[in-house]
Amino acid sequence: MKTRSITGLLSLYAILFCSFSLNAQDVDLADSTGLPGDHFSLEGALELFKKAESPEDFEKLLNTNDNYVNNLDLNEDNEVDYIRVIDNMDGNSHAMVLQVSLSETESQDIAVIEIEKQNDEYAILQIIGDEDLYGEQVIVEPVDEEQAEPKKGRGGPSVDLRPDVIVVNVWRWPGVRFVYGPRYTLWVSPWRWRYYPSYWRPFRPHPWRYRYVRVAPYRRHHHVVTTHRVVHAHGVYAPRRTSSKVVHTRTTTVVAGKGRNGNTVVGKKTTTSTTVQGRNGRSVTKEKSTTKAARQGRDGNVGGKKTTTKTTTKRRGRQ
C-alpha cells in the first residue's frame, strides 16, 4: 500500500515537471530586454481596458494580481507598484496616463492610452509605452480579428510594417463610450504614495519567465506598430509627461552597456594589493580585482558582481 502511494506521488511530480518544461520552452529569451518594461504588458493593459466599464474600473483591473499585467517594482522595495490612472482631455481626445508613485515627491509614467473620436460611433486608440521603461517609445494597438499575424522583429517584439494595416474601431468598448458620455467627469486617481484603496494588497513580483507565459494570450489580439495614428491626443499628453530621474538613469545605463551577447557590462574595476611577510623570509603580494557590473540575466533582471583574485609571490631571501 505504501509502495503504491510513493509511486503515485512520483507520477504526479513527473507530470508537473513535464508541464513546467513545456511552458519554459515557449519562452523566447530574446524577448527579455532587461529593462523595466519587461514587467508590464502593454497588450495586457489594452485587453483590460477593452473589458473595463470606466477608468476607475480599469485602474482596479490593472492592480489585480491574477491579471499578470503589472509586475513592476520601480522603487525596488520587493513589492509590485500600484498603478494609478489619470485622464487628460481636450475636445474629442483623451490621454489616459498610467503612472506609478515612487515616493512622496517622485512619479514615473508607465504608458499612456491615447484615444480620439473621429466621427459619430468611430474612435481609435493606441497605447504608448514610456521610453524610460522600454528604452524607446513602444506603440501598441488592437488587431482586427481577420488580420493576419504580424511579422516578428529580430530580438524584440513583433512589429507590423505592412502598409495595409486595418485600424480597429474601438467605439463599442465600454470604457471608450463611458469617457465620451455626456455625464463623464474627468477621472484623476485619488490614490498616491502610501495611500491606496482598501481592496489593494501589495504582492511580491513574479519571476520574468513565470509571468511571460501568462501574458502570452494578450499578445494575440494586439501588435506593435511604428506609426502614431492618434496625433492630437499625443500632443495633449507630451507636455504632461512625468519622468523619474532614478528610473531614467537605470534604463539608460542598461541600454548603453549592452554587449554583443545581450549582457550588460557597466561599472568600474577596482584593484587592491596586500603584501605580507611569509615564512622563510618571503614576501607575498596579493592583488584582488573587483568588477562591479550591471549584467542582464536570463530572467530579464539586471544585477551581478564579478570578483577575481590574483596572487603573486616574490622571494626576498632568508633573514
N, C-alpha and C positions, 0 to 999 in steps of 0.2 A: 504494500500500500504506500509505504514511504518512498519506494523507488518510483512509483507512478507519479507521485506529487513532484518529485525532483525533475523527472522527465518533462512534465507539463510546464514547469517553470522555465526550464531551459528552452523549450519550444517557443514560449511566449517571448523570452528575451531575444531569440533569434529573429522572430517576426518583427519586433520593434527595431532591432538593429538594421534589418534589411530596409524597413520603411524609411528610417533616417538616412541611410546611404543613398536611396533613390532620390530623396529630396535634396541631398547635398550635391548630387550630380547635376541637378537642374540649375545650380547657382554658378553663374559665369563670373569668375573673379575679376575679369576685365571691366565689369560694370561697377566695381568698387573704386572710387577715386581717392579715398582717404580724407575727403572733405566733409564738413558738417551736413551738406546736402544729401549725403548717403542715408541719413537718418530721418528724412522727411520725404514722403511720397507726394509729388505734385499731382500725379494721376489719381492717387487715392483721395487727395483733397477735392478734386473736381467731382469725383464719384460721390463723395459725401455731400457736396454742395448740391448735386443733382437731386439727392433724396431729401434734403433739408427743407423744412417749411418756412424758415426765416433765418436771418443772420444769427439770431440768438440760438436757434436750434442747431445751426451749422457749427457754432463755437462749441457747443456741448458735444457734438459728434467728433470733432477734431480731438477733443481731450478725453475720449473714451479709449481705454487701453485695448479693448478687444478689436478695434478697427485697425490697429497697427500702422496707422498713417503717420502719427507723430512719435518719434523716438529720440528727439533732440535733448541734449544736455549741454547747452552752450556755456553755462557758468560752472560746469564740471563739479556739481555737488552730488553726483551719483543719483539724481532724481530727474525724471523726464520733465521738461519745462512745460508750463501752462501757456497755451497759445490763445491770445485774445484777438477778436475781430473788430476792426474799425472801418466803418464805411465813409467814403468821401464822395459827394455827389455834386455834379454840375450839369444841369439840364437833364438830358437823356443818358448821361454817362455816370457810371459808378466805378470807383476804385476801392475795392474791399481789401483792406490790408490785414495780413496775418502777422502778428507781432508777438515777441517774447520780451518780458521784462527781466533783465539780468540782475538788476539791483534797484535801489530806490531812485537812482539817478541815470541809469543806462538801459536802453532798449535796443532791440535788433529786429528789423523786418525780415520775415522768413520768405514771404511771397505776397503777391497782390493779384486778386482776381479782377480783371478789367472787363466791364460789361457795357455794351452800347445797344440801345433800342434804335433801330434804323428806320422802321416804319411800324404801322399797326401790326401787332402779332408777329413781329420778326425782330429777334435780338441775337447778337453773337457775343462770345466771351473767350478769353484766354487767361491762363494763369502764368505769371512770370516769377520764376524762382530767383531770389536775390543773389547778386554776384558775390556777396560776402560769404555765402554758404556753398555756392556751386562753382566758384572760380570765374564764372561769367554768367550773364543772364540766360536762363533756360526757359523757353516758351513752350507751353503745352496746351493743346486744345482737344476738344472731343472729336471722335472719329465717327463718320457716318456708318451705319450698320452694314451697308453694301460696299463700303470702300475696302479695297484690298489692303493687306498688311503692309505697312511702310518698310522701307529698307533699313537695315541696321548699320549705323555708323561704326567705324573701327574704334574699338576701345572706349565706347561710350554709349549713351542712349540712342534709340532709334531716331533717325532724322528723316523726315519726309521732304524730299527735294523735287517731287513731281509737280508740274505746273497745273495739273487737273485736280487739285485737292478740293474736296467737297466741303464747304463751310457749313457747319451744323447750326440750324436754327434752334436756340435754347429757350424760346419763348414759353414753351409748355412746362419748363422746370418750375416747380412750386416756388422756390426761393427767388427766381427771377421775376415771376409775376407779383410776388409779395413786395419787392422793393420798388416796383413801378405802380403799386396800388395807390389810390387817392388818399388813403389814411396812413400811409407809411411814415413813421418817424425815424429819422436817421439813426442807425444803430452805432453806438460807440460803447464798446465793452466797459462796464463799470469796474471790472476786476483789474488788479495791479499787483505789484510785488508784495508778497506775503499777505495778500487779501484776495482770497479765492472763493468760489461758490462752495456751498456745503456738500454738493454731490461729488466734488472732485477729490480724489485721493492720489497723491504722488506715488509713482511706481518706479522701480529701477529700470534703466534702459536695457532693451533686449540685445543680444549679440547680433551683429550685422547679418550673418548667414541665416539665423532663425527668422528674422523679420523679412529679409529679402524674398524668401519663398512665399511668405504670407501676403505680400503686397503684389505678387505677380498677377493675380486676376485683374487688378486695377489697370494694368498696362494694356490690356486687350482693347479697351474702349477709348483710349486716348493716346496721342502721339506727340513727339517733339517736332516743332517746326522752326523755321528760321525767319519768319516774317511777322512783324507787328501788324495785326489786322485791326485791332481796336485802338485806333490812333488817338482820338480825343481823350478817352479815359486814361490812356498812358500819360498824356500831357497833364491831366489832373493830378496824377499820382507823383510824378517826377519831383516837383519841388517839396513834397511832403515826406519823401523817403527818410527813414531813420536808420542809422548805422552805428554799430558799436565798434570802438577802436580795438578792443580786445579781440573780437571775432574777425575783424578785417585783417589785423596783423597775423593772426593764426592762419588764416586761409592763404594770404599772400606768401607766407613763409613756406607752406606746404607746396604751393604751386611753383614757386621759384626754385625749390630744391629737388624737384622730381628728377630722378636719373633715368637712364635708358631702360632699365628694367622695371620702372614704375616705383622704385623705392625712393624715399626722400632722405637725402643725406645733408642735413643742415645743422650747423653747430660749430663748436670750436674744439681744438685739441690742446690739451694741457699736459706737460711733462714735468714730473718731479723726480729728483735724484737724491739718493741717500747713500752715504759712504760710512761703513762701519769697519772696525778693526777685527779681523778674523784670526783664526788660530795660525800658529807658525809664522806670525808677522805679516800675514797677507791682508791687504785692504780689499774689501768687497764693495763695489758700487752697484746699487740697484736703481734702475730707471723705470718709472711707471708712467705710461702714456694713457691718458683717458680721453676718449672722444665722446662727447655728448651730442647726440643727433636725434632729430625728429625723423623717424622712419615709418613709412606706411606699411602696416601689417596686412596679413591676409584678410583679416576681418574688417578692414577699412579704417581701423583706428590708427592713430599716429602716436608714436612713443618709442622709447627704447634707449639703451645705453650700451656702448661697446667699450670694454676695457681690455687693454693689452699690457703685459708686464715684461720688461726686458732686463735681464740681469747680466752684468759683466764682472769679471774677476781679474784683478791686477795684483801680481806678486811684487811685494816690496823687498822681500828677503828676511832672513831671521834676525831677531834682536838679541 
